[in-house]
Amino acid sequence: MAQPKPTRPLNSLKKELEQLRAPWEKSVLAWRGLYYKTFQNLPQLPEGVPIHKASTARNIVDNLADQIRTDEPRVDYAANGRSQAAQKNKELLETWGRYVFSHLGDTSVVDPWEQAKKDLLRDSAACIKYTIDVDALPDAPERANFPSKGTYEKALRAWRVERASVWYFDVRSVDPLQVYVPPTRKTKYPYVVEAQQRLATDVRDDYPGWSDPKRPKNGEDSVLRKVDWLEYWSDDHYLVEVDGERIIDKANPYGAPPYEFRYNGLGRNDASGSPARLGESVLEANVGEFEAEVRVKTAMDAQWQFHVFPRLITTENAAKARRQFMKGPGSIIEVPSMEQAPRWLETP
């Protein structure tokens, strides 16, 4: 059954999907906090006491990711029959598929497979988006522009050679938090919503008809101002809204949403139907231990510093005392009288 085109603003649909997956998104942000060392649940620390940024969680994810090979893709095509020609065509398609997959990392800013495997381990889900860059394809020759059939066929062969040498695949790994999928037990989603932020100047250059409702009225605009870009893909429709204004409304040329969104298999189908249960990070079972490690090692780190570099109590100016007493081993320090000398503050 075809998915009807949404008539309401895409941001309204996005907000509904956000509410549905809010517990999962909260978990993902917590897992990323462990990986990127932006820790939570820490006690209030005294001034000058740094947090011990433990690398345990990151090492677990990275070491597991290193065990997953992405540079030797396996491609399997089903032969269309049992004839020798069918088998030859199968082998040709598999060779072509391996060539395409092996070069995707070379043509992307970030290797999509390398990012996806870490997303699966750390975030419990990953998403790959695959489209065709039609602007990269050369224009096909038109018969009316050639005086004879022979010259046209020669130009057609040259065009086919040129087209074969052009890399027109645009495959990238998308942050799973940018992608919103509807609740369903099927792996083929009826539609997908993707949220991006783009520079307003780029959108104006690419889409001159866009009104840019949030542009300053005096005409002056920052080159760094960003706008909310929402994409909607179903089998039949491709829609784009920028800051709430629909600038693209056309048929989907691919016949399906160009996304592959998957959970990592460590979750389960819960009776509640909540996406929070469908995927689970490899870090989830040890979140408490990771946070305790940071607290304990932060305390240990502070304890030895208090012991080796004890604090001083003085009635003199603190900055003056710092210059006078913050000396290394073997230093000679002069004081007016021993009665006025600063004393060490004992550490409990």
Disulfide bonds with the S-S distance in Angstrom:
none
